[in-house]
Amino acid sequence: MAKRLEGKRVAITGPRKAEELGTIVEKMGGKALVRPAQGTIFLDEPELGGGISEWIRLKPEWSVLTTGMGLEALINTAQEMGLGDAFMEAVRQSKIAARGYKTANALKKRGMAPLVRDDDGSTEGLLRQMEEYDFAGTNVMVQLHGDHAPRLVAWLESRGANVRTVLPYRHIAPPEEQLEQLLDDILERRVDAVTFTSAPQVRFLIGHAAKRGFEPSLRSAFEHEVVAVAVGKVTAQSIREEGIGRVVAPQEERMGSMMVELAKYYAEAETQPEETI
């Protein structure tokens, strides 16, 4: 399996840990091409500070936490504001709902555990586990994850909750020339696979292709010659929701697992002609 990516050109669209993922690709015999499809993730500091103050003032019955990175941003900013202890106490005294293992790990580091945890790493999985609880008349603070989450907020509000949200960081599109390079590489078949580690990456790519009039060609490339690879089930589902049906993804959300799954896909594809003869 170590060299199962021999001769394969793999585009890496995630800006974070691109070097680490590239090393994995190279060790497996492939060639890594860094093609960022997501811009800088930055803290929205005014909103973040206001959200922290509101969290402390409100002392919500529920704290809904959706990413480890977002929770860490809240904690670090609260500490910089001199409100670290007060913020942590406000979270600790609330019922905690957490999405994703990184969020659970960030809580565990601080001696906390969620009352509710998703069953598959997705927002939908978190909502399924929250079904049995009564939210009528409760105050709920929701830490968002780079984008607004209208479905999550609407679900809580439909059950009578008073919802306030905090968006610690935002996903922004990269410079157009970067998206153009990735799009050209895909359309010209200069890459064999494209890795995605978050939903905005594929959304920004498809949006750019649509603006250029190449969206049908892009989808065709992904359905036939170029393999879309997702870091986990949540990102894979987001890719499918964008109309790309063929997606390779591991069961657990790990970069190494993603590349192993891609290697398995190619290994199975190589044996397919022999099986059909």
Sequence and secondary structure as in RCSB ss.txt:
>XXXX:A:sequence
MAKRLEGKRVAITGPRKAEELGTIVEKMGGKALVRPAQGTIFLDEPELGGGISEWIRLKPEWSVLTTGMGLEALI
NTAQEMGLGDAFMEAVRQSKIAARGYKTANALKKRGMAPLVRDDDGSTEGLLRQMEEYDFAGTNVMVQLHGDHAP
RLVAWLESRGANVRTVLPYRHIAPPEEQLEQLLDDILERRVDAVTFTSAPQVRFLIGHAAKRGFEPSLRSAFEHE
VVAVAVGKVTAQSIREEGIGRVVAPQEERMGSMMVELAKYYAEAETQPEETI
>XXXX:A:secstr
 TTTTTT EEEE  STTHHHHHHHHHHTT EEEE   S   EE HHHHHHHHHHHHHH  SEEEE  HHHHHHHH
HHHHHTT HHHHHHHHHTSEEEE SHHHHHHHHHTT   SEE SSSSHHHHHHHHTTS  TT EEEEE  BS  H
HHHHHHHHTT EEEEE  EE     HHHHHHHHHHHHTT  SEEEESSHHHHHHHHHHHHHHT HHHHHHHHHHT
SEEEESSHHHHHHHHHTT   EE  SS  HHHHHHHHHHHHHHHHHHHHHH 
